[in-house]
Amino acid sequence: MEQSFGMKTELIGIRTGARESVHDITAACARFTKDASGGADGLLHVFVPHATAGLALMELGSGSDADLLTALAALLPADDRWRHAHGSRGHGRTHVLPAFVTPFLVIPVLAGRMALGTWQSVALVDLNVDNTDRQVRLSYLG
């Protein structure tokens, strides 16, 4: 864990695989938040430094993951309409994804814990089948 000017930060790796996916990273965020905060209040900033992935705060595991991928497939079809046309078919749509699924989240931290709603989880959303490894930067500001 790095620290500068009161902010603590850590880069975590996520292996997303060669399929469109929604990855639950809530546990990794919670571990980092607990360690970085020392039980204090603050803010957790979650950032994915990739042009073709995003983050979502949503219910996971109840079918919502598949629903999100279905909605994104309808909104951003994997076909030949995209001007950004290298890589797999429809790759250009993954470069549009961050305009709809933001590359960052800010989550309040209370007493060392993320103040999430009952069914909220932190998810990495990745439609890019050409890049199977992702990084997520977690930063805590007390």
C-alpha positions as CSV (number, residue, x, y, z in Angstrom):
1,M,0.0,0.0,0.0
2,E,1.3,3.4,-1.0
3,Q,0.7,6.6,1.0
4,S,1.1,10.2,0.1
5,F,-0.5,13.4,1.5
6,G,-2.9,11.4,3.7
7,M,-4.1,9.3,0.8
8,K,-3.5,5.5,0.8
9,T,-3.6,3.7,-2.5
10,E,-3.2,0.1,-3.8
11,L,-3.4,-1.4,-7.3
12,I,-5.2,-4.8,-7.5
13,G,-5.2,-7.2,-10.5
14,I,-8.3,-8.8,-11.8
15,R,-8.2,-11.7,-14.4
16,T,-11.3,-11.1,-16.4
17,G,-10.9,-13.9,-19.0
18,A,-11.8,-14.0,-22.6
19,R,-15.6,-13.5,-22.2
20,E,-17.7,-10.4,-21.4
21,S,-18.0,-10.3,-17.7
22,V,-19.1,-8.6,-14.5
23,H,-16.7,-9.2,-11.6
24,D,-17.5,-8.7,-8.0
25,I,-14.6,-6.8,-6.4
26,T,-16.5,-5.8,-3.2
27,A,-14.4,-8.1,-0.9
28,A,-11.1,-6.6,-2.2
29,C,-12.5,-3.1,-1.7
30,A,-13.7,-3.9,1.8
31,R,-10.3,-5.4,2.8
32,F,-8.4,-2.4,1.5
33,T,-10.8,0.0,3.1
34,K,-10.5,-1.7,6.5
35,D,-6.7,-1.7,6.4
36,A,-6.3,1.8,4.9
37,S,-8.9,3.5,7.1
38,G,-7.8,2.1,10.5
39,G,-11.5,2.3,11.4
40,A,-11.9,6.0,10.6
41,D,-14.4,7.8,8.3
42,G,-13.4,8.9,4.8
43,L,-13.9,8.2,1.1
44,L,-12.9,5.2,-1.0
45,H,-12.2,6.0,-4.6
46,V,-12.2,3.1,-7.0
47,F,-10.7,3.6,-10.5
48,V,-10.1,1.4,-13.5
49,P,-7.3,2.8,-15.6
50,H,-8.5,1.2,-18.9
51,A,-10.2,2.7,-21.9
52,T,-12.4,-0.3,-22.3
53,A,-13.8,-1.2,-18.9
54,G,-16.0,0.4,-16.2
55,L,-17.3,0.1,-12.7
56,A,-20.8,-0.3,-11.4
57,L,-22.4,-0.1,-8.0
58,M,-25.2,-2.7,-8.2
59,E,-26.8,-5.8,-6.9
60,L,-24.9,-8.9,-8.0
61,G,-25.7,-12.6,-8.0
62,S,-29.4,-12.3,-8.6
63,G,-29.3,-12.3,-12.4
64,S,-28.5,-8.6,-12.5
65,D,-25.0,-9.3,-13.8
66,A,-26.5,-11.1,-16.9
67,D,-29.2,-8.4,-17.3
68,L,-26.5,-5.8,-17.4
69,L,-24.5,-7.7,-20.1
70,T,-27.7,-8.2,-22.1
71,A,-28.6,-4.5,-21.9
72,L,-25.0,-3.5,-22.9
73,A,-25.1,-5.9,-25.8
74,A,-28.4,-4.3,-27.0
75,L,-27.0,-0.8,-26.5
76,L,-23.5,-1.5,-27.8
77,P,-23.7,-4.4,-30.3
78,A,-20.6,-6.4,-31.2
79,D,-20.8,-5.8,-34.9
80,D,-19.0,-3.9,-37.6
81,R,-20.6,-0.4,-37.2
82,W,-17.8,0.9,-35.0
83,R,-15.1,3.2,-36.6
84,H,-12.6,2.2,-33.9
85,A,-12.1,-1.2,-35.6
86,H,-9.1,-3.2,-34.4
87,G,-9.1,-6.3,-32.4
88,S,-12.1,-8.6,-32.2
89,R,-15.4,-7.9,-34.0
90,G,-17.1,-5.0,-32.4
91,H,-14.1,-4.0,-30.4
92,G,-14.9,-0.3,-30.9
93,R,-18.0,-0.6,-28.6
94,T,-15.7,-1.3,-25.7
95,H,-14.1,2.1,-26.1
96,V,-17.6,3.6,-25.8
97,L,-18.5,1.6,-22.7
98,P,-16.9,4.0,-20.2
99,A,-19.3,6.8,-21.3
100,F,-22.1,4.5,-20.0
101,V,-20.4,2.5,-17.2
102,T,-18.1,5.0,-15.5
103,P,-14.4,4.2,-14.9
104,F,-14.6,5.4,-11.3
105,L,-16.7,5.3,-8.1
106,V,-16.6,7.2,-4.9
107,I,-18.0,5.4,-1.8
108,P,-18.4,6.9,1.7
109,V,-16.5,5.1,4.5
110,L,-17.9,5.1,8.0
111,A,-16.0,3.6,10.9
112,G,-13.7,1.8,8.5
113,R,-16.5,0.2,6.4
114,M,-17.9,1.0,3.0
115,A,-21.3,2.6,3.5
116,L,-23.0,0.5,0.8
117,G,-26.8,-0.2,0.7
118,T,-28.1,-3.7,1.6
119,W,-27.8,-5.1,-1.9
120,Q,-25.0,-3.0,-3.4
121,S,-21.8,-4.5,-4.6
122,V,-18.8,-3.0,-6.4
123,A,-18.4,-4.6,-9.9
124,L,-15.8,-4.4,-12.6
125,V,-17.6,-4.5,-16.0
126,D,-15.5,-5.7,-18.9
127,L,-16.7,-6.2,-22.5
128,N,-13.2,-6.3,-24.0
129,V,-12.4,-10.0,-24.8
130,D,-9.0,-9.0,-26.2
131,N,-7.6,-7.9,-22.8
132,T,-7.9,-10.6,-20.1
133,D,-6.1,-8.8,-17.3
134,R,-7.2,-5.6,-15.6
135,Q,-6.1,-3.4,-12.9
136,V,-8.2,-1.4,-10.4
137,R,-6.7,1.4,-8.3
138,L,-8.2,1.7,-4.8
139,S,-7.6,5.0,-3.0
140,Y,-8.6,5.9,0.6
141,L,-8.8,9.5,1.7
142,G,-9.5,10.0,5.4
